[in-house]
Amino acid sequence: MPERQFRVTWEIDEWADTPEQAARQAAEVMLRRAMESVFEVTEAMTGKKTTVDLDVCYEELEEK
Protein backbone atom coordinates (compact mmCIF):
# COMPACT_ATOMS: atom_id res chain seq x y z
CA MET A 1 0.00 0.00 0.00
CA PRO A 2 1.36 3.47 -0.85
CA GLU A 3 2.70 5.34 2.16
CA ARG A 4 2.12 8.92 1.01
CA GLN A 5 -1.06 10.64 -0.12
CA PHE A 6 -1.10 13.16 -2.98
CA ARG A 7 -3.73 15.44 -4.50
CA VAL A 8 -3.41 15.68 -8.28
CA THR A 9 -4.98 18.69 -9.98
CA TRP A 10 -5.55 19.27 -13.70
CA GLU A 11 -7.04 22.56 -14.82
CA ILE A 12 -8.37 23.78 -18.13
CA ASP A 13 -10.23 26.91 -19.17
CA GLU A 14 -13.30 26.16 -21.30
CA TRP A 15 -15.79 28.40 -23.08
CA ALA A 16 -19.31 26.95 -22.84
CA ASP A 17 -22.95 27.83 -22.33
CA THR A 18 -23.39 25.71 -19.19
CA PRO A 19 -21.19 24.15 -16.48
CA GLU A 20 -22.18 20.69 -17.76
CA GLN A 21 -21.08 21.54 -21.30
CA ALA A 22 -17.77 22.88 -19.99
CA ALA A 23 -17.22 19.67 -18.02
CA ARG A 24 -18.00 17.51 -21.07
CA GLN A 25 -15.61 19.53 -23.23
CA ALA A 26 -12.85 19.23 -20.63
CA ALA A 27 -13.43 15.48 -20.36
CA GLU A 28 -13.12 15.12 -24.13
CA VAL A 29 -9.83 17.00 -24.09
CA MET A 30 -8.50 14.88 -21.24
CA LEU A 31 -9.49 11.63 -22.94
CA ARG A 32 -7.91 12.65 -26.26
CA ARG A 33 -4.80 14.07 -24.57
CA ALA A 34 -5.15 16.94 -27.03
CA MET A 35 -3.15 19.24 -24.80
CA GLU A 36 -0.07 18.91 -22.65
CA SER A 37 -0.48 16.60 -19.71
CA VAL A 38 0.62 18.94 -16.96
CA PHE A 39 -0.55 18.29 -13.43
CA GLU A 40 -0.04 20.02 -10.11
CA VAL A 41 0.64 17.41 -7.44
CA THR A 42 0.40 18.30 -3.75
CA GLU A 43 1.68 16.00 -1.04
CA ALA A 44 -1.02 15.80 1.62
CA MET A 45 1.23 15.66 4.68
CA THR A 46 3.70 18.42 3.77
CA GLY A 47 1.68 20.57 1.37
CA LYS A 48 4.66 20.52 -1.04
CA LYS A 49 3.51 21.27 -4.59
CA THR A 50 5.21 19.85 -7.67
CA THR A 51 4.34 20.48 -11.31
CA VAL A 52 4.60 17.29 -13.37
CA ASP A 53 4.63 17.35 -17.18
CA LEU A 54 3.90 13.79 -18.29
CA ASP A 55 4.95 14.52 -21.87
CA VAL A 56 8.46 15.25 -20.58
CA CYS A 57 8.38 12.13 -18.38
CA TYR A 58 7.34 9.95 -21.35
CA GLU A 59 10.11 11.45 -23.53
CA GLU A 60 12.69 10.67 -20.85
CA LEU A 61 11.47 7.06 -20.62
CA GLU A 62 11.66 6.63 -24.41
CA GLU A 63 15.26 7.90 -24.45
CA LYS A 64 16.40 5.21 -21.98
Secondary structure per residue as TSV (DSSP state, phi and psi in degrees):
chain	resnum	aa	ss	phi	psi
A	1	M	-	360.0	135.9
A	2	P	-	-59.3	144.9
A	3	E	S	-94.0	-18.3
A	4	R	-	-121.9	143.6
A	5	Q	-	-103.6	138.1
A	6	F	E	-129.7	148.8
A	7	R	E	-107.2	124.7
A	8	V	E	-109.4	126.0
A	9	T	E	-120.6	133.2
A	10	W	-	-125.6	128.4
A	11	E	-	-124.0	147.3
A	12	I	-	-148.8	143.3
A	13	D	-	-95.2	128.3
A	14	E	-	-126.8	142.1
A	15	W	-	-98.6	125.7
A	16	A	-	-158.5	167.4
A	17	D	S	-85.1	-25.3
A	18	T	S	-139.9	159.5
A	19	P	H	-59.1	-37.5
A	20	E	H	-64.1	-42.3
A	21	Q	H	-64.2	-41.5
A	22	A	H	-61.8	-41.7
A	23	A	H	-64.8	-42.1
A	24	R	H	-62.9	-43.4
A	25	Q	H	-62.3	-43.6
A	26	A	H	-63.9	-39.8
A	27	A	H	-63.8	-39.9
A	28	E	H	-62.3	-42.9
A	29	V	H	-62.5	-45.6
A	30	M	H	-63.4	-41.2
A	31	L	H	-68.5	-34.3
A	32	R	H	-83.4	-14.8
A	33	R	T	54.6	42.4
A	34	A	-	-74.5	-11.3
A	35	M	S	-129.2	173.4
A	36	E	-	-58.0	146.2
A	37	S	-	-97.0	77.2
A	38	V	E	-108.5	128.9
A	39	F	E	-126.3	147.4
A	40	E	E	-100.2	124.1
A	41	V	E	-115.2	125.7
A	42	T	E	-116.3	124.4
A	43	E	E	-75.6	126.9
A	44	A	T	-60.7	-44.4
A	45	M	T	-71.6	-40.8
A	46	T	T	-100.5	-20.1
A	47	G	-	77.7	4.3
A	48	K	-	-66.4	128.5
A	49	K	E	-104.9	137.3
A	50	T	E	-132.6	134.2
A	51	T	E	-92.9	126.3
A	52	V	E	-118.6	122.0
A	53	D	E	-103.0	105.0
A	54	L	H	-66.0	-29.1
A	55	D	H	-61.0	-40.2
A	56	V	H	-67.7	-42.7
A	57	C	H	-61.0	-42.9
A	58	Y	H	-65.2	-40.7
A	59	E	H	-60.8	-42.6
A	60	E	H	-64.1	-38.8
A	61	L	H	-66.4	-39.0
A	62	E	H	-67.6	-29.4
A	63	E	H	-74.1	-22.0
A	64	K	-	-78.6	360.0
